């Protein structure tokens, strides 16, 4: 099983691909799939990963506080995406969401995840990966 860093990065790449598909098609079902994937990912991070990172990483409180603020901004955009029926408005909201997600991913992958790799053991990251996957599955079941 991949560790939590690899799993988070895999999710990031999958959502980037979906954003590319949406940009090419403007298909509302792909927009909904992006929202579902982001919701599942962020909730699993917040329940299984972020509490551990907050406690274990040397500046975890600051890093995770900022990441959670970015998650909240994404949640608000996702709500707006889910509530629009206008194709042009949907397209502009998806650009806004993509920009917000790209910013978050860049920070997570250049600051938080490398620090987790340095400051936590491989077995801890592996165990956290299992908890992250379990939280994502639980989130998917609860929808």
N, C-alpha and C positions, 0 to 999 in steps of 0.2 A: 504494500500500500504506500502511496506517495505521502510525504509529510505535509503539514499544513501550509507551508510556504508554496510548495509545488501545486497543491490543490487550489489555493487562492489564485495563483498565477494562471492555472488552467481555466478557471472561471473567467478571469479577465480576458483571456484570448478568445474564449467562446462568445462573450458578449461583444467584443470588438468585431468579430465576424458577423454577428447578428446586426450590429449597427451598419456594417457595410452592405448587408442584404437589404436593410431598410432604405438606405440611401439610394440604392439602385432601383428599388421597386415602389417605395412609399406605401407598402402593404401594411394596413392596420393590424393584421394578425401577427406580423413580425414585431410591430411596436408592442403589442400585448405580450408577446413571448419575451421580449427584452425586459419589460416591466416585471413579469413573473420571475425571470431568472435573477434580476437585480434584487427583488424583494426577498427571495429565498436566500441569496448570498449574504445580503446585509444582515438579515435577522440571525442567520447562523453565525456570522462573525460576531455580532453583538452578544449573542447568548453563550457561545462556546469559546471564542478566540480572544476577543477584546478584554474580558475580565482578567485573563491570564497575562496577556501582554501588558496591561496596565500595571499589574503587580510585579511582573518579572523583568521588564525592560527598564534600563537605567533612567530614561526620561519618558517612561510609558504613560504616565498621567497626562502629560502635555500632548504627546503624539496621538493617543487614543481619544482624548478630548476633542482634538481637531478632526480626527477621522469620524467620530460620531456626529459632529456638527455637519460634516459633509454628507453623511448618510441621511440626516434629517432634511437637508436641502434636496437630496435626490428623492426622498419619500414625497416631498411636496410636489416636485416636478412629475413624479410618477402618478400622483393623484390627478394632476391636471391633464396628463396624457390620457389616463383612463376615462376622464370625463368629457373629452372633446369628440365631436363627431365631424367637425370640419376638417377636410383633408389638408388644407393649407396651414391651418392652425396646428394640426398634428405634426406636420413636417417641421414647422418652426420650433415647436416644443421638443421634438426629438433631437434637433440640433443643439438646443440648450441642454438637454439631458446628456447628450453625448459629450459635450464640452465639460460638464460638471463631473462626469464619470472619468473622463480622460485625466482631469486634474487630480482626482482622488487616487486613481490607479498609479499615476506617476509618483505621487507622494508615498503611497503605500509600498511601491516596489523599489523606491530609492532610499527610503528612510526606515519604515517600520519592519519590513520583511528582512532586509539585510541585517538589521540589528537583532532580530529574533534568531537568525542563523548564527550570529556571533555569540549571543548571550545565553542561548538555550541549547541543551543537548539534543542530539539526533533522536534519542528515544522520546524526549519530551515533545519534540516537534511531530514525531510520528503519532504519539498518543493524541496530541491536539488535533491532528489531521483526522483521526477516527472520530473524535468528538464533533468536529466541524461537519464531516459527512453525515453523521447521525442527526445532527441538528438540521441540516438541509433536507434530509429525508423526512424528518418530523414536520418541518414546515410545508413540504410538498403534500404530505398526507392531510394536513389541517386545512388545506384550501378547498 
